[in-house]
Structures are given as structure tokens and as C-alpha cells.
Amino acid sequence: NPLASSNPFAPYANKWELSYSKVLEMEQRVGAIKSWKYSGITFTTAYRQYHRIDFIIGHNDRTIELAQVKGYHPNMRAAIKGLKWAAQLYPMFTWTIKWWTGTGWDGKYVEI
């Protein structure tokens, strides 16, 4: 696959997703979460409109978190807008957005 070989972060789309996957791997290893999967679900939000989540996180209490990862993003409000739409259509999941602060990861729940 020529695309995979040209992406140094494969199978992740970028360095932020690769970095966050390492956080999830460590959290699973120490028992803080039950499991996680990269980019496993695509949600239909409208006719020919889709949202593919970055990470699915299975928590020990059996709740499922869908996390969207961003690097530094100057307009986080715009980034959350699309997630809010998906969260309103699929409220049975916990939706979060995670971003790199320059020194570590921060995040928030997507409010419906």
C-alpha cells in the first residue's frame, strides 16, 4: 500500500493520534481502562455526511467513550461543533475531545 508506507505514523493519521494511542496503551496496561480501539466506527450524521471517531475506549464500568484527538487547535469551538452534532444523534456514548497542550494531554466532554 503506497499510502501506508508514506505515512510515518501509520496506522495513525498523525503524530497526535500516535501519541494518544501510547497514553491509552499505558492506561490499559495499568488497568485504568478495559480496552481501546483506533478508528473503529464511522457514524452517519446526515445524508452523505459522516463522522469517523479517532478512538473507542471501553471503561471498566462498561461505559464507552468516543474520543476525538486534536493537536494544537486555535479554534476549539469549531472543532467541537461537528462532535456535538454526532453526540446529539448518538447520545448513548460518552463523547470527548482531547488535545495536546504542548506539555501533555487535556480534554473535555462534549456537551449535548
HUSUL-V119643 format. One record per helix or strand of 2 or more residues. SS is the DSSP state (A for helix, B for strand). FROM is the first residue (numbers start at 0). TO is the last residue. If there is no record, write none. Layout:
SS/FROM/TO
SS/FROM/TO
This chain:
A/1/5
A/14/28
B/34/37
B/41/45
B/48/51
B/54/57
B/63/69
A/75/88
B/93/99
B/104/108
